């Protein structure tokens, strides 16, 4: 068992996103994603299920061209899809990739 303080966890820029993975198992991987105001993550084809939990801020997430806004305390769950994220005011998200069985 491990406990993580995701609110104070150091976050690296998108270009170094591999460093933001703080837990990895065969079945899933967990990372912190933080975008500055006006920041975005370009289209990314995900072969796994994805769960986004917003720790702070708001974001627009596009899942296969369908847009949805998520905000602090909300969770988005999607099957494998093409995803992108952008934010006007900044956002901190915990992202979980779950291996499709």
Buried (B, 14 or more C-beta within 10 A) or exposed (E): EEEEEBEEBEBEEBEEBEEBEBEEEEEBBBBBBBBEEEBBBEEEEBEBBBBBBBBBBBBBBBBEEEEEEBEEEEEBEBEBBEBBBBBEEBBBBBBBBBEEE
